[in-house]
Amino acid sequence: MLTKMNEETDEEIALLSGYAEKIAAILNEGAWSLDFAKSRSGLWYFIAAAEASKSWHPRGCPNCPEGRGEKRKSKTKKTLSSFIS
């Protein structure tokens, strides 16, 4: 079931990419990890954002600052609402 939940169609990838571009235009600073979740009804929701350098990366990911799949501890917490005025 989890495998099926993590498969997106080409149309869903295009939709989510469009959403991500709009959100990125608001954030407009640095690299971000954006999370989306699909509801039972099939609607997609934007659920979270984190600075990419502080986000989880899979083991061996070239974008992971430490080169391993771990979260980096953040000294300050930032929320999406702090960037939107």
N, C-alpha and C positions, 0 to 999 in steps of 0.2 A: 504494500500500500504506500509506504514512504517513497519508494522509487517512482511510482506513478505520480505522486504529488509533486515530485521534483522534475517533472518533464513538462516543458513548455513548448507550445506549438510555435511555428514561425510567426504567426499573427500575434501571439501573446508576447513574444520577444520584441516585436516591433512596437506593440502597445507600451510595454514596460520601459523600453528604451526611450520612447517619447516622453513618458512620465519623468524618467530619470533626467533627461535633458532639461525639462522645465524646472525641476527642483534644483538642478545644478546651476541654472541661470540665476536662481535666487541666492544660493549659497556663494557662488562665484569666487570662492577663494580656496585653493588647495584641492586635494583629492579626497573624495568622500565615499564611504560605503553606504549604499541605500538599500533598505530591506522592504520587500513587498510580500504580502500574504494574500492568498486566494481564498475567498469565502466559499461556503458550501453552495451558495447560489451562483458561483462563477465570477463574481465581481472581484477585482483586484484592489487592495488597499495598500497605501504607503504606511508602513508601521514604525520605521526607525531610521535614524541616520547617525553615522559616527565618522569622525575623521579617519581616513584610511590608515594612517599610521598608528591609530589606537584600536583598530578593528581586528577581529580574528582573521587569520589567514591559514589556509591549509598548509600542512608540512611541505616544505620545498617551494612554496610560492615565491617567485622572484620579487614580489612587491612587499614581502614581509620584512620590516626593518631589522629584526633579529635573525632572519633566515630560518625561523621555525614557526610552527603553527600554534601560537599562543597570543593571548591578549596582552597588550602593554598596559601597565597601570597608569592611569591619568591622574595628574595632580589637581587638575581643575576640571570640573564638569561643565560642558556646554550643551545647550539644548537647541533644537531647531528654532524654537520660538525666539531665542535670543538673537537670531540672525534675520528674522522677519519683523519688519516694523510697519 
